[in-house]
Structure formats: structure tokens, C-alpha cells
Amino acid sequence: MNISVRIEVFKEDDVYVAISPDLNVSSFGETIEDAKRSVREAIEAFIEECERMGTLEDVLEESGFVKIGDSWELRKPVSEEALAFTR
């Protein structure tokens, strides 16, 4: 089974925080590469636990993933943009 996830990396103070917003899994590291490696391990642990509990397919579907053959991929938006609000 293949699962493609999106990650984002941010700098917060003196550490880098990596997050998979679609799975709501995050981790951190002293460098960008450390943060990416750390979030990969966290995602793998999350997926393994979901498999152990028998909930992986439900979790992926609820998180917006679509099964295509043996792969789970994020659904593709037809439009994506940032909106700004002023109050």
C-alpha cells in the first residue's frame, strides 16, 4: 500500500516544525531535514497504529484521501487560494 501525504515545514524560534496537515501529525527538529525525518517517523507510527486498530481506511477517507488501486492519494482541489480578512 502506498500513501502520499503532504507536509509543511515552519521555523518557530530556534526549531523547525514539520506537520502533515491532512493527518494532523507533527514533529520537529533542529534543521529542516531533521524535522522532515522526524515527521516521517511520526507519520509511520501513526499509520502503523491505525493499521493495528483496524481503522486506517476510515481515518484516510475521513482525512480526504482517495484510494486509487493500491495507493491512497489526497483528493485534488479544483481551486485553492488564501483568503485575507481585516476586522
Contacts in CASP RR format, 6 or more apart in sequence:
PFRMAT RR
TARGET T0000
AUTHOR 0000-0000-0000
METHOD contacts of the structure
MODEL  1
MNISVRIEVFKEDDVYVAISPDLNVSSFGETIEDAKRSVREAIEAFIEEC
ERMGTLEDVLEESGFVKIGDSWELRKPVSEEALAFTR
1 70 0 8 1.000
1 71 0 8 1.000
1 72 0 8 1.000
2 70 0 8 1.000
2 71 0 8 1.000
2 72 0 8 1.000
3 47 0 8 1.000
3 60 0 8 1.000
3 65 0 8 1.000
3 71 0 8 1.000
3 72 0 8 1.000
4 71 0 8 1.000
4 72 0 8 1.000
4 73 0 8 1.000
4 74 0 8 1.000
5 20 0 8 1.000
5 22 0 8 1.000
5 23 0 8 1.000
5 43 0 8 1.000
5 74 0 8 1.000
6 20 0 8 1.000
6 21 0 8 1.000
6 22 0 8 1.000
6 74 0 8 1.000
7 18 0 8 1.000
7 19 0 8 1.000
7 20 0 8 1.000
7 36 0 8 1.000
7 39 0 8 1.000
8 18 0 8 1.000
8 19 0 8 1.000
8 21 0 8 1.000
9 16 0 8 1.000
9 17 0 8 1.000
9 18 0 8 1.000
9 19 0 8 1.000
9 32 0 8 1.000
9 35 0 8 1.000
9 36 0 8 1.000
10 16 0 8 1.000
10 17 0 8 1.000
10 18 0 8 1.000
10 19 0 8 1.000
11 17 0 8 1.000
12 28 0 8 1.000
14 30 0 8 1.000
15 28 0 8 1.000
15 29 0 8 1.000
15 30 0 8 1.000
15 35 0 8 1.000
16 28 0 8 1.000
16 29 0 8 1.000
16 30 0 8 1.000
16 31 0 8 1.000
16 32 0 8 1.000
16 34 0 8 1.000
16 35 0 8 1.000
17 26 0 8 1.000
17 27 0 8 1.000
17 28 0 8 1.000
17 29 0 8 1.000
17 35 0 8 1.000
18 26 0 8 1.000
18 27 0 8 1.000
18 28 0 8 1.000
18 29 0 8 1.000
18 35 0 8 1.000
18 36 0 8 1.000
18 38 0 8 1.000
18 39 0 8 1.000
19 25 0 8 1.000
19 26 0 8 1.000
19 39 0 8 1.000
20 26 0 8 1.000
20 39 0 8 1.000
20 43 0 8 1.000
22 63 0 8 1.000
22 64 0 8 1.000
22 65 0 8 1.000
22 74 0 8 1.000
23 43 0 8 1.000
23 46 0 8 1.000
23 59 0 8 1.000
23 63 0 8 1.000
24 63 0 8 1.000
25 39 0 8 1.000
25 42 0 8 1.000
25 43 0 8 1.000
25 46 0 8 1.000
26 39 0 8 1.000
26 42 0 8 1.000
27 35 0 8 1.000
27 38 0 8 1.000
27 39 0 8 1.000
27 41 0 8 1.000
27 42 0 8 1.000
28 34 0 8 1.000
28 35 0 8 1.000
28 38 0 8 1.000
29 35 0 8 1.000
29 38 0 8 1.000
47 56 0 8 1.000
50 56 0 8 1.000
50 59 0 8 1.000
57 67 0 8 1.000
60 67 0 8 1.000
60 72 0 8 1.000
64 74 0 8 1.000
64 75 0 8 1.000
65 72 0 8 1.000
65 73 0 8 1.000
65 74 0 8 1.000
65 75 0 8 1.000
66 72 0 8 1.000
66 73 0 8 1.000
66 74 0 8 1.000
66 75 0 8 1.000
END
